[in-house]
Amino acid sequence: MLGTMMDFPLTVTTILERAGKYFSAVEIVSRRPDRSLYRSSYGQVYRRARALGECLQRAGMKRGDRVATLMWNHSAHLETYYGVPVAGGVAHTLNLRLHPDDLAYIVNHAEDRFLIVDDVLLPLYEKFRDRVKIERVVVVPQSGKPVPAGYENYEDFLAQATGEFSYPALGENEAAAMCYTSGTTGKPKGVLYSHRALVLHSFCIALADCFGLAQRDVLLAVVPMFHANAWGLPFAAAMIGGKLVLPGPHLDAESLLELFERERVTYAAGVPTVWLGILEALEKDPGHWKLFPGLRMTCGGAAAPEGMIRRFDKLGPKIIHSWGMTEMTPAGTTSYIKSTLENWPEDKKYELRAKQGLPLPFVELRGMTMEREIPWDGKTLGELQVRGPWIAESYYNQPEEKERWTADGWFRTGDVVTIDEEGYIKIADRSKDLIKSGGEWISSVDLENALMSHPAVQEAAVIAVPHPKWQERPLACVVLKKDAKASDEELREFLGQKFAKWQIPDAVVFVESIPRTSVGKFLKSKLREQFHAWKWE
Ligand code: ADP
């Protein structure tokens, strides 16, 4: 027997309509390249997104056509997040930190027909323009200068709208957005997000035990809008009607802290590097910045070091550790203390918060080794596999990648985890980053976190280096804090307090910086290349 409920599609259109109708006065604050701020609102975004949808349709955009964006975080980018999909197109965010060769590959692979690009990013576009077949390019004036000759101004494009726009009747499983994995491992792969996935993901991340978002919140998306939908914030924020703060290209600690203070930000999301920078600035000058007392910050994309969570607790802001993937829209887990564990000792609770945590509702996960599920013992390593309504079932047009899914329909994340007795997952490594020494696995993430809790260490990455006797041994690459000193022996002794002798890196090298991927994660493949021929003593 069927239920008697309406078959109402879950689409981004409904989110836009709600924001336009009930929250039209709520502000969207954006920062321009010249650092000045400008204020838009959901009312304006609503009107302009619909105008964009209408003009794209007139320009020939058909159902399912990809419209690429090459933009920083600001309100016009938000307009594309809505204007493209509500008119039946697919908003394809391009990662502006990628090499022009990769961008050319991605644009061609996705067959993008339109491009909306910030004027300040035209020089990047021009580096791959000749290698792609984009039919129409619309330029968003951000710099305050006239749009260069030969290009169409976004404002002129929108001005052609008549206001006579009616939404196409979209199915909830139609594609609304697209993003390519940032390519930490292998060639970038395209993920197509359905309307349904984006809507369900918005509901879920807004939950109290996830990011805990409410209408009164002021949400700062530090995470770029080209990195996995800015973790879904642009959709969730509009769904709940929360004020959005978009930092444009200014992602340094000082600029962000200024926004935190001025806009009274209550919630922010970004990668650990960003929060480490902010932490340093706050500790250097305690009391200088007036942050909102209940400020929460989601930290994801790479492991949140326990030491960082503790140091922020002393200052006020609360870190919410979250794990996700581009293939997962992207949120998969968050770490919080279950009510039944509230009376655990403080140290154990910090240990839990530094784990990746518990799956979001409707995300199912398991750890697998040799086709068997690993026990919940907090020790056995296994590959994390996931399934759920906002998890990709395939990549766009890449049938050769189908081994990323198991025969019984789970997505292989490539992350290696333990699961403890309470169900909290802990990522030991990406499978490619694990260190296999004399038949035993060593987790680089644990060593890195421990090193980063040393007062002299700014950042640390631990990599596997070939070894004649042990196949591989860990080598620590360390960036010291400015003016701080520590020796190889001292750091290894420090690790000795926590780790068995065989787990401790055989050497520490001091480097100026750790190479990073386009979204700010450690690029360990580069370090492995650099130290491949390392001579062990
Ligand atoms: P890419 O795969 O190109 O790096 P993603 O942003 O999709 O791009 O990265 C997903 C991966 O990032 C995960 O598989 C995991 O290895 C890592 N990751 C994300 N969040 C966390 C976290 N909280 N802790 C540890 N690793 C994380």
Residues whose N, C-alpha, C, O or C-beta is under 5 A from the ligand:
A	BS01	ADP	T181 S182 G183 T184 T185 C299 G300 G301 A302 A303 A304 S322 W323 G324 M325 T326 E327 T413 D415 I427 R430
